């Protein structure tokens, strides 16, 4: 039964071979991802705002 063997091997690997982060490491990583996401969102918003202003200016010339 390949499926059963595969499930057993996967379980064994998850329990014995994977190094899980501690709670402190996990919260630090989550905070880092949150901050990076906010910074990226602000950069995209700024680019969108600049492009909108530029297009408004260009269309205003005609």
GIZITA-V12319 format. One line per field, one symbol per residue. ss: DSSP state (h for helix, s for strand, l for the rest). phi: phi as a letter, one per 30 degrees, with the letter a starting at -180 (. if undefined). burial: + if it has 24 or more other ideal C-beta (glycine too) atoms within 12 Angstrom, else -. A space follows every 50 residues. Layout:
# GIZITA-V12319
ss->???
phi->???
burial->???
This chain:
# GIZITA-V12319
ss->lhhhhhhhhhhhhhhhllllllhhhhhhhhhhhhhhhhhhhhhhhhhhhh hhhhhhhhhhll
phi->.ddddddddddedddccdcddddddddddddddddddddddddddddddd dddddddddddc
burial->-------------------------------------------------- ------------
